[in-house]
Amino acid sequence: MRYRIQARQLLLPVLLWIAGLASAQQQQPLSKAIDAALNNAVNQYKYLRDHLPPGVMPKTFLATKKLETSGSSWWTSGFYPGSLLYLYEYSKDTAMLNEANRRLVLLEKEQFNKGTHDLGFMMFCSFGNANRLNPSKAYTDILVNSARSLSTRFNPTVGCIQSWNARNGWKFPVIIDNMMNLELLFWATKFTGDSSFYKIAVTHANTTIKNHYRADHSSWHVVDYDPETGAVRAKQTAQGFADSSAWARGQAWGLYGFTVMYRSTKDKKYLVQADAIAQFLLHHPNLPADKIPYWDYNSIDIPATYRDASAAAITASALLELSRYTDAKKSAQYISTAEQIIRALSSRVYTAAPGENGGFLLKHSTGNLPGNSEVDVPLTYADYYYIEAMLRYKQLKNK
Ligand code: GLY
């Protein structure tokens, strides 16, 4: 009986999904395909909500059909509420808002977490969006406290916020991903008038340009510093194919991060940096025709290895923003690449059928292949940046 009700409830979304994907494949205008994808996403996230135990956040769905969850202190905890808020913004479906609010309560205590650099991801993707849609003192207090907690990890001698605590022989490891946590600091300066957050973000970004980037504008994953002298101790990888390789998601974080740097400071050097990263990625000989990168641009197993849909989604969202700042030729190139990525992600290859994939939207992301963790799976952040990219595309076209 329960199965029959569920099957009936799923029938309409399945039919709409098939119709949406079929017409997407007939190259209907992308904005129409995006509406179909976003409507599908609202239904799919209701499925995820209905299968998610209370008190936790979703992480991924394993091939064994097991939903993996996390507590609020895991770095991805802000993406599920953030995606729900984006979907609420699009659909005005209060089921999305109610579920976001239920999960935001779990995250509140992380505003005082000084043991992670991931507070930008965790708090700005969640409470940042909540405050953007429904400004409130409760949200701004949480965001300011989060920015203060994040700032305690800044070391002025190094000129960076420490990513991970000392481990694996590293004393002060900084990962390229950390560029994504700076947006919270810019927000905090704007809101409080205290320029110290801004200065930390700019110093971190400048140190990152100097030490994380290679001559070809690809990036190392981890740079380890001596916290006493600021000297670079090592340049390595943790999640990439090799120390010298271009780990796909790291490149996407850098592209997005330097685009935010330009938006927040209007300093041309960050635009130059973001453009250079984009050119490295878009001209890379190992970038497949559908523009969904392999998990590492330099994996020796290409083409017989995994893609990373999350890196593609982050890249699409970043390119759409960057297209607003750069010259006309690059702008057209960035929009066209983002369009290709969104179309590919919205196809049956990457988008799950309703009720499949544990309720996540996208298949085929790679979390940490060397660690044999989250390989060829759905991930909350792939969904988050995919939804963000689609909303950005709609905004761009509505202008
Ligand atoms: N640390 C974030 C990531 O795996 O991309």
Residues whose N, C-alpha, C, O or C-beta is under 5 A from the ligand:
A	BS01	LIG	D177 R249 G367
